Amino acid sequence: MDRHYTYTPEGVCASEICFDIVDGILHNVKFTGGCRGNTQGVALLAEGMRAEDVVKRLKGVDCHGGFSCPDQLAKAITACLAESRA
């Protein structure tokens, strides 16, 4: 599966998350807005990882009562994978 995906996160400072999934591997993760250092760090750490592994690591990460940019990235990847299987 080769797929470019754009996601609108909820409850966080970032207004958009974009990434590519190529053969199940995450590439080109970019956050628009959010805490620059944190979102850049998450994006760099996720680069080249299996999409499912990123979801396992980031799902449920909390910041200020239930929402975080890492958790929103996990939700975005999950939504992308679900759409590609449909």
ZIURBEL-V930427 format. One record per residue. RES is the residue in one small letter. PSI is psi in whole degrees, -180 to 180 (999 if undefined). Layout:
# ZIURBEL-V930427
RES/PSI
RES/PSI
This chain:
# ZIURBEL-V930427
m/123
d/122
r/133
h/137
y/140
t/132
y/140
t/108
p/162
e/140
g/13
v/169
c/-31
a/140
s/-13
e/146
i/127
c/147
f/167
d/146
i/118
v/117
d/40
g/3
i/137
l/134
h/156
n/43
v/127
k/130
f/138
t/120
g/-169
g/-179
c/108
r/-49
g/-44
n/-46
t/-36
q/-42
g/-46
v/-44
a/-45
l/-39
l/-34
a/-23
e/127
g/0
m/156
r/134
a/-44
e/-34
d/-36
v/-44
v/-47
k/-39
r/-35
l/-20
k/127
g/-1
v/127
d/142
c/114
h/47
g/39
g/-17
f/144
s/158
c/-42
p/-43
d/-38
q/-35
l/-43
a/-42
k/-39
a/-45
i/-43
t/-44
a/-42
c/-47
l/-38
a/-42
e/-38
s/-23
r/-19
a/999
